[in-house]
Amino acid sequence: MSLKIPVPPWLLILITLLVVTLVINPSERDFSWYRTLKRPAWISMQPWIPAAWFLISVSFYFSALSFWLKSGDWHWIGAYGALLVLLRVNHLVICRLRNLFAGLPFWLLSWMATVLLALIVRPTSPLAAGLLVPVLLWTPVEALVTVQMIGLNRKEQRSGHGPNDRRPAQSRRL
C-alpha cells in the first residue's frame, strides 16, 4: 500500500531520524552523571563513539530509504521509526534513572528487533538488510561496555550519587 505524502520520502525519513535522535537524547544534566562513571580500560577509543553512532545513523537512514524505494510501504518505515526509538531510548533511561542496568533490556530488545526487521526487509531489499549490519554489530558492543561499567561502578549504582560520593550506600530495607 502506497500513501501519497506531500513531503519527499527521503526528507520525511531524514526528519524523523533527526527528531527522534534529538528528542530522545539525555539532557546535559543527566548525561553529566554518565560521564563521571568509570569505563573499561580497553575503551581508549572514546572519541570514536560519536563517529560510530554517526555511521550507524547514516546506515540506518539509507536502509530505511532503500527499503522504501523498493517497497513504497510506509508501514514498515513505521517499524524503522519504532526501532530507532528503541535504539536511542536506552541512553535516556540509563541517564535519567542513573542506573546502568536499566539500559540492558533495551539493548537486547533493539538487537532482536533489528534482526527481525533485517529478516523482514531482506526479500524486498537485500541492501536495506545489509545496511542494518552496523546496528547489529554495535549494539552488543555497547551492551558489553555497559555490563563492564556496572562492575566498575558498583558503589555508584547503590548510592546513586556518582563515583566521587564517599557516603555509604543507602539501605533498601523498610
N, C-alpha and C positions, 0 to 999 in steps of 0.2 A: 504494500500500500504506500503510495507516494502522496505526501501532503504538499500543497503549494504554500511556501513561506516567502514573504516579500524580501527577506534578507538572504543573501547568498549562503549556501550551506557552509562553505569554508569559514565565513565570517562568524556565523552563529556558533559553530563548534569552537572556534578560537575564543570568542567572547565568553562562552560557557566555561572553558578551561581557565581563563584568566579570572573570572568572577569567583568560581569555586575556590581556586587557589588563594585568592586574596581574602575572601570571607572566612575561610577555614584556618588560615594561619593563626598561630597563637599570638597574643598581644606581646609587646616588648616586655611588659611586667612579668607575664607568665614565662616567657622564653628566657628571661634573665636567670630564673631559678635553674632551668635546664643547663644553661651554660656553666654553672658553678659545679656541676656534677663531675666526678672522676670518670674517665674513659679508659678502655683497654689500651695498653701500651702499643699494640700493633696498629692503632688508628693514628698514624702520623700524617695521614692524607686529609686531615680535616678540612682544609680549604677546597678540596676536590668534591666534597659532599654537595655543595650547591651546584657545582658543574654536573654532577651525576643526576641531580634532580632536574636540571635543565634538559639534559639528554632524555631523561625519562618522559618529561612533559612534551618535548618535541616528538618523540617516537609515539607517544600516546595520541597526540593530536593527529599525526599523519596516519595512524592506524584507524582512528575514527573516520577521518576524511576518506581514506582509501575504501573502507567498508561502505560508507555512504555512497560514494561514487559508483560502486559496483551494484549496490542493492537499492538505494533510494529509500530505505526503510528507516523512518525516524524512531520506531520503537526500540530498535537495537542501539541507536545513538543514545536513547534514554538510558539504556543499560550501561553504555560507556560513561554517561554522566554519573550514574549511581556508583559505578566502580571508582570513578575519580574521587567522589566524596569519601568513599570507604578508604581509599589510599591516603588521603590527606588528613582525615579526622584523627588518626592515631596521635599525631603530634599535638593537636589541640587537646585531646583527652589527657595525655601524659602531662602536659604543661599546666593545664587548668586544675587537674586533680593533684598535681605534684606527686605522681605515683608512676614509676616506670612500668610496673607490672600491668597497669591498666591498658597500655597500648598493645600488648601481645595478642589478645584475641582479634584486634583489628588487623594486625599483620597477617595472621592466619586466615581470617575471612577474606581479606583482599587478595591474598595469594591464590586461594581456592577459587574465588570469583574470576580472577584473571585467567586461570587455567580453563575454567568453564567457558568464559567469553571467547578465548582463543580457539577452543574446540568448536564453538558455535559458528564463529565467523570464518573459519578456515575454508570450508567448502565454497563459500562465496568469494572470499578474497584471501588467498594464502599470504599475500603481502601484509594485510591487516593483522593476521595472526602472528606473523613473524615480527612485526613491529611491537608486539606486546612482550617479546622476549626480555628487553631490558627491565621491565617491571618484574617479570618472573625471576630474574637474577638478583635484582637489588633488594626486593622485599625480604628474602631470607637473611641477607647480609645485615640489614637494619635490625631485624629481629634478633640475630646473634649478638650484635653490638648491645642491644638493649638488655638481653639476658646477662651478658657480662657486666654491664653497668649496674644491674641490680645487685650482683655480688660485690662490686666495688663500693657501692653506696648504701650498704645495709642500714647503717645507723641513720642515714638521711631519710631512708624510706620509713623508718619507725617514727622519727621525731617530726618530719615534715618541715624542718627549718633549714635544711641545706648542709653542706659539708663543713661549714665553719661553726656550726652550732655545737657547743660543748655541754649543753644541758643533757641530763639523762632522758632517754626515751620515755614517753608517757605510757602509763599502763592502760590497757584496754579493758580491764576488769571493771565491773559495776560496783 
